């Protein structure tokens, strides 16, 4: 068993790090405070292959696996987690859903635009009254001839305003029936399809989050992904991979906060010596470093299973749950190591602290991960 990065992983991690330093770091606080979603940045990310990481080369993607995916997300999220979040959502949710469940015509129609960053993707499952209880959704799709008519709204949707294309799951059967929902692809500009309220968030503020609204929105049956009634089952499979991406985002936050705390502990002098010479600080750093290693190992085991096409629901939930809870803890401790300065916007840890919390909520809360894990171990 080899734990070293492969040559490909080293290459993509280095490219992502350079991209983040050149195109993201100079704008972090500007984008955060203005809640500005930098569309042009994602076009540049597309040129680097970061918008189609898992997409085969035949569709314009990078043709990489989940180990490389983790490496790229980690490096970008170490600099700005909100950008890492948007790249994760675009790749693992919208693009991956079409790639996994679309037919050849659908893939050829939409995937190249997504993989190159020409289009930005959104994915709509969550609604105002159905977060963890996604099966209780109210948005409906009714078939009329060779068309479907959608009515309802989706909430907390990444790229809900700027997205050029959305994969949306709507109810086509009875509420609560896991085989009563279907997935559809809807392009921006479709009549009856619009964006609603943009959320004013604690963190991840450069990653756009908004409503999707459907008012007698008509789309052709050709925009349906897979069979009628398979939408929810598809979504659960998509989320298996999505949890690895949120775990990678969490890992990047952990490493970014830890490295900032480690550096500050070397520079900050109290009572005549650097604060890392005090056991109270050195033990915090020891805990951080250990938890980062554990997060990384869990994530790459889940990635290994995914790459091999093996069942990884339990491991993806474990890795997402652990890495996200750890990143909140590490960001909190990083602020503590910085003391009063950690509470100011002059140092990066306050932003890691704000951004981290989303990781325990998005793409399945910690509590939902425990439901998934317990169901799998109690079978």
VMD Tcl script that draws the C-alpha trace (Angstrom):
set ca {
  {0.00 0.00 0.00}
  {1.56 3.27 -1.16}
  {0.70 6.57 0.52}
  {2.88 8.78 -1.70}
  {1.32 11.15 -4.21}
  {1.60 9.84 -7.76}
  {3.37 11.97 -10.36}
  {-0.04 13.03 -11.71}
  {-1.27 14.03 -8.25}
  {1.90 16.06 -7.67}
  {1.44 17.79 -11.02}
  {-2.22 18.72 -10.56}
  {-1.69 19.81 -6.94}
  {1.15 22.09 -8.04}
  {-0.96 23.54 -10.86}
  {-3.90 24.16 -8.50}
  {-1.63 25.81 -5.93}
  {-0.15 28.17 -8.55}
  {-3.63 28.97 -9.88}
  {-4.89 29.80 -6.39}
  {-1.91 31.98 -5.52}
  {-2.06 33.91 -8.80}
  {-5.78 34.29 -9.42}
  {-7.50 33.89 -6.04}
  {-5.34 35.05 -3.13}
  {-5.14 38.73 -4.21}
  {-8.95 38.99 -4.13}
  {-9.99 36.90 -1.12}
  {-11.32 39.61 1.19}
  {-12.58 41.82 -1.64}
  {-14.81 39.00 -2.92}
  {-15.80 37.89 0.59}
  {-16.93 41.30 1.80}
  {-18.78 42.13 -1.44}
  {-20.26 38.63 -1.72}
  {-18.98 38.73 -5.30}
  {-19.16 35.56 -7.36}
  {-16.20 35.77 -9.78}
  {-17.60 34.16 -12.94}
  {-14.50 35.01 -14.97}
  {-12.32 33.10 -12.51}
  {-14.22 29.90 -13.28}
  {-13.66 30.43 -16.99}
  {-9.91 30.50 -16.19}
  {-10.38 27.40 -14.03}
  {-11.98 25.73 -17.04}
  {-8.89 26.49 -19.11}
  {-6.83 24.72 -16.44}
  {-9.08 21.65 -16.55}
  {-10.50 22.25 -13.06}
  {-14.14 22.40 -14.20}
  {-14.12 18.91 -15.71}
  {-11.73 17.07 -13.43}
  {-13.55 13.73 -13.55}
  {-14.85 14.10 -17.12}
  {-13.28 11.84 -19.81}
  {-11.11 13.59 -22.38}
  {-13.57 12.69 -25.16}
  {-16.00 15.20 -23.62}
  {-13.39 17.91 -23.09}
  {-12.51 16.98 -19.53}
  {-9.28 16.21 -17.70}
  {-9.97 12.48 -17.37}
  {-8.64 12.32 -13.82}
  {-9.69 10.24 -10.81}
  {-10.82 11.02 -7.30}
  {-7.30 11.15 -5.78}
  {-6.44 13.98 -8.17}
  {-9.82 15.57 -7.52}
  {-9.05 15.71 -3.80}
  {-5.60 17.18 -4.47}
  {-7.01 20.01 -6.61}
  {-9.85 20.91 -4.25}
  {-7.53 20.80 -1.25}
  {-5.02 23.27 -2.73}
  {-7.70 25.74 -3.85}
  {-9.59 25.50 -0.54}
  {-6.39 26.16 1.44}
  {-6.47 29.62 -0.14}
  {-10.22 30.33 -0.43}
  {-12.78 27.68 0.60}
  {-15.65 29.49 -1.13}
  {-13.97 29.01 -4.50}
  {-13.26 25.39 -3.60}
  {-16.94 24.95 -2.76}
  {-18.08 26.25 -6.15}
  {-15.61 24.07 -8.05}
  {-16.75 21.07 -5.99}
  {-20.45 21.71 -6.63}
  {-19.93 22.25 -10.35}
  {-17.86 19.07 -10.75}
  {-19.44 16.58 -8.38}
  {-23.10 17.55 -8.57}
  {-24.26 19.08 -11.86}
  {-21.56 17.79 -14.21}
  {-21.25 14.39 -12.58}
  {-25.01 13.83 -12.56}
  {-25.24 14.34 -16.33}
  {-22.05 12.35 -16.91}
  {-23.27 9.41 -14.83}
  {-26.92 9.24 -15.82}
  {-27.23 11.10 -19.11}
  {-27.46 9.31 -22.46}
  {-24.85 9.79 -25.18}
  {-26.77 12.62 -26.84}
  {-27.19 14.47 -23.56}
  {-23.53 14.07 -22.66}
  {-22.41 15.36 -26.05}
  {-24.81 18.29 -25.77}
  {-23.94 19.54 -22.29}
  {-20.78 18.00 -20.83}
  {-18.17 19.74 -23.06}
  {-19.56 23.17 -22.14}
  {-19.44 22.28 -18.43}
  {-16.02 20.58 -18.54}
  {-14.33 23.55 -20.21}
  {-15.93 26.16 -17.97}
  {-17.89 27.72 -20.83}
  {-20.96 27.00 -18.71}
  {-21.29 26.95 -14.93}
  {-23.52 24.24 -13.47}
  {-26.07 24.18 -10.64}
  {-27.85 21.24 -8.97}
  {-31.26 21.49 -7.34}
  {-32.47 19.02 -4.72}
  {-33.03 21.06 -1.52}
  {-36.21 23.06 -0.92}
  {-37.33 25.54 1.75}
  {-39.14 22.90 3.80}
  {-37.16 19.83 2.76}
  {-33.48 19.92 3.68}
  {-32.50 16.57 5.11}
  {-35.95 15.23 4.17}
  {-35.34 15.63 0.43}
  {-37.89 12.94 -0.38}
  {-40.67 15.21 0.84}
  {-40.08 17.81 -1.90}
  {-42.97 19.86 -3.24}
  {-41.61 20.90 -6.67}
  {-43.56 18.95 -9.26}
  {-43.05 17.92 -12.88}
  {-46.18 16.91 -14.81}
  {-45.94 15.33 -18.25}
  {-47.98 16.86 -21.03}
  {-47.38 15.06 -24.30}
  {-43.68 15.24 -25.07}
  {-43.07 17.99 -22.53}
  {-42.79 18.34 -18.75}
  {-44.22 21.28 -16.82}
  {-42.35 22.18 -13.63}
  {-43.74 24.23 -10.74}
  {-42.14 25.00 -7.38}
  {-38.83 26.26 -6.02}
  {-35.44 25.03 -4.88}
  {-33.42 26.66 -2.11}
  {-29.75 26.95 -1.08}
  {-28.63 26.24 -4.64}
  {-24.97 26.89 -5.45}
  {-24.83 29.05 -8.63}
  {-28.60 29.56 -8.50}
  {-28.27 32.91 -10.30}
  {-25.13 32.61 -12.42}
  {-25.49 28.97 -13.41}
  {-25.98 28.41 -17.14}
  {-27.52 25.00 -16.65}
  {-29.18 23.20 -13.74}
  {-29.91 19.58 -12.93}
  {-33.18 19.63 -10.99}
  {-34.96 16.82 -9.18}
  {-38.75 17.18 -9.15}
  {-41.62 15.09 -7.86}
  {-43.33 13.00 -10.54}
  {-45.09 10.61 -8.15}
  {-46.33 10.52 -4.58}
  {-44.64 12.69 -1.96}
  {-42.15 10.67 0.08}
  {-41.88 7.86 -2.50}
  {-38.19 7.31 -3.25}
  {-39.23 6.26 -6.77}
  {-41.52 9.25 -7.22}
  {-38.91 11.81 -8.31}
  {-37.22 12.44 -11.65}
  {-34.13 14.41 -12.74}
  {-34.26 17.05 -15.46}
  {-31.76 19.38 -17.12}
  {-32.88 23.00 -17.53}
  {-30.89 25.65 -19.38}
  {-30.80 29.27 -18.28}
  {-33.27 31.39 -20.23}
  {-35.91 28.68 -20.42}
  {-39.35 30.29 -20.13}
  {-40.78 29.92 -16.64}
  {-37.36 29.28 -15.09}
  {-35.86 32.08 -12.97}
  {-33.65 32.84 -9.99}
  {-34.88 34.10 -6.65}
  {-33.35 35.37 -3.44}
  {-29.58 35.30 -3.02}
  {-28.64 34.19 0.50}
  {-26.65 36.54 2.76}
  {-24.31 34.01 4.39}
  {-21.96 33.80 7.36}
  {-19.19 32.29 5.26}
  {-18.45 30.94 1.77}
  {-19.55 34.38 0.63}
  {-17.84 34.31 -2.77}
  {-19.77 31.15 -3.64}
  {-23.20 32.17 -4.86}
  {-26.22 30.56 -3.16}
  {-29.76 31.33 -4.33}
  {-33.24 30.07 -5.14}
  {-34.38 28.42 -8.37}
  {-38.01 29.15 -9.25}
  {-40.24 27.23 -11.67}
  {-43.50 28.80 -12.86}
  {-45.10 26.59 -15.51}
  {-41.59 25.92 -16.81}
  {-41.84 23.72 -19.91}
  {-38.98 21.50 -21.01}
  {-38.87 18.70 -23.60}
  {-38.74 15.06 -22.55}
  {-35.28 14.99 -24.13}
  {-34.10 16.92 -21.04}
  {-35.07 14.10 -18.69}
  {-32.10 12.24 -17.16}
  {-32.67 8.49 -16.92}
  {-36.01 6.84 -16.30}
  {-39.04 8.50 -14.76}
  {-38.91 7.90 -11.00}
  {-35.15 7.40 -10.78}
  {-34.22 10.97 -9.80}
  {-33.92 10.47 -6.05}
  {-31.95 7.23 -6.39}
  {-29.62 8.97 -8.85}
  {-29.17 11.86 -6.41}
  {-28.12 9.57 -3.56}
  {-25.46 8.04 -5.81}
  {-24.29 11.48 -6.92}
  {-24.02 12.53 -3.27}
  {-21.69 9.62 -2.53}
  {-19.08 11.31 -4.70}
  {-20.18 14.75 -3.56}
  {-19.38 13.88 0.03}
  {-15.79 13.14 -0.96}
  {-15.61 16.61 -2.52}
  {-16.92 18.29 0.65}
  {-14.41 16.20 2.60}
  {-11.65 17.51 0.33}
  {-12.92 21.05 0.83}
  {-12.84 20.44 4.59}
  {-9.31 19.07 4.36}
  {-8.18 22.22 2.55}
  {-9.71 24.41 5.27}
  {-8.03 22.31 7.98}
  {-4.64 22.57 6.31}
  {-5.00 26.28 5.58}
  {-5.98 27.08 9.16}
  {-3.32 24.79 10.63}
  {-0.52 26.21 8.48}
  {-1.54 29.75 9.40}
  {-1.58 28.85 13.11}
  {1.76 27.04 12.87}
  {3.42 30.01 11.18}
  {1.95 32.51 13.64}
  {3.07 30.38 16.59}
  {6.65 30.66 15.37}
  {6.48 34.43 14.99}
  {4.47 35.45 18.05}
  {6.72 35.94 21.09}
  {5.38 36.03 24.66}
  {7.35 35.83 27.91}
  {10.57 35.88 25.92}
  {9.93 32.93 23.55}
  {7.77 31.89 20.58}
  {4.35 30.72 21.75}
  {4.83 27.30 20.13}
  {7.33 26.59 22.89}
  {4.46 26.54 25.39}
  {2.77 23.18 25.86}
  {-0.71 24.71 25.61}
  {0.04 25.77 22.02}
  {2.26 22.87 20.94}
  {-0.40 20.35 22.01}
  {-3.05 22.20 19.98}
  {-0.78 21.96 16.94}
  {-0.16 18.26 17.62}
  {-3.90 17.57 17.72}
  {-4.46 19.54 14.52}
  {-1.72 17.70 12.63}
  {-3.01 14.28 13.75}
  {-6.61 15.03 12.80}
  {-5.53 16.28 9.38}
  {-3.68 13.01 8.75}
  {-6.74 11.00 9.78}
  {-9.02 13.08 7.53}
  {-6.71 12.63 4.58}
  {-6.46 8.86 5.01}
  {-10.26 8.46 5.23}
  {-10.78 10.60 2.15}
  {-8.26 8.76 0.02}
  {-9.67 5.39 1.07}
  {-13.10 6.58 -0.11}
  {-11.48 7.87 -3.31}
  {-9.82 4.48 -3.87}
  {-13.17 2.70 -3.60}
  {-14.81 5.21 -5.94}
  {-12.07 4.86 -8.54}
  {-12.41 1.06 -8.36}
  {-16.17 1.28 -8.89}
  {-16.79 -0.37 -5.53}
  {-19.51 0.53 -3.02}
  {-18.30 3.47 -0.97}
  {-21.44 4.93 0.62}
  {-20.25 4.20 4.16}
  {-16.71 5.49 3.58}
  {-17.87 8.62 1.78}
  {-20.19 9.44 4.70}
  {-17.45 8.70 7.25}
  {-14.86 10.81 5.44}
  {-17.25 13.72 4.94}
  {-18.47 13.62 8.54}
  {-15.03 13.35 10.10}
  {-13.21 15.83 7.84}
  {-15.97 18.45 8.18}
  {-16.20 18.23 11.97}
  {-12.41 18.33 12.20}
  {-12.12 21.43 10.01}
  {-14.52 23.32 12.29}
  {-12.46 22.29 15.31}
  {-9.13 23.18 13.68}
  {-10.38 26.55 12.43}
  {-11.61 27.32 15.95}
  {-8.25 26.36 17.49}
  {-6.38 28.36 14.85}
  {-8.29 31.47 15.93}
  {-7.42 30.66 19.55}
  {-3.71 30.34 18.72}
  {-3.83 33.79 17.12}
  {-5.57 35.26 20.17}
  {-7.12 38.66 19.56}
  {-5.54 38.92 16.13}
  {-7.39 35.76 15.09}
  {-10.64 37.65 15.53}
  {-9.63 40.32 13.02}
  {-9.79 40.30 9.23}
  {-6.07 41.10 9.04}
  {-5.31 37.39 9.50}
  {-6.77 34.52 7.42}
  {-8.05 32.33 10.25}
  {-11.25 34.30 10.92}
  {-12.39 33.51 7.37}
  {-11.52 29.82 7.71}
  {-13.54 29.90 10.93}
  {-16.60 31.34 9.16}
  {-16.27 29.15 6.06}
  {-15.72 25.89 7.94}
  {-19.21 25.54 9.42}
  {-20.89 25.03 6.06}
  {-18.96 21.78 5.63}
  {-20.91 20.13 8.47}
  {-24.21 21.13 6.83}
  {-23.91 21.06 3.02}
  {-24.49 17.86 1.02}
  {-25.88 16.11 4.08}
  {-25.50 17.28 7.67}
  {-23.30 15.47 10.18}
  {-26.46 13.96 11.62}
  {-27.50 12.60 8.21}
  {-24.01 11.11 7.73}
  {-24.50 9.25 11.01}
  {-27.81 7.92 9.70}
  {-26.08 6.69 6.53}
  {-23.16 5.15 8.44}
  {-25.35 3.44 11.02}
  {-27.65 1.97 8.36}
  {-24.63 0.51 6.59}
  {-22.96 -0.98 9.65}
  {-26.23 -2.38 11.04}
  {-27.26 -4.21 7.86}
}
mol new
graphics top color blue
foreach p $ca { graphics top sphere $p radius 0.5 }
foreach p [lrange $ca 0 end-1] q [lrange $ca 1 end] { graphics top cylinder $p $q radius 0.2 }
display resetview
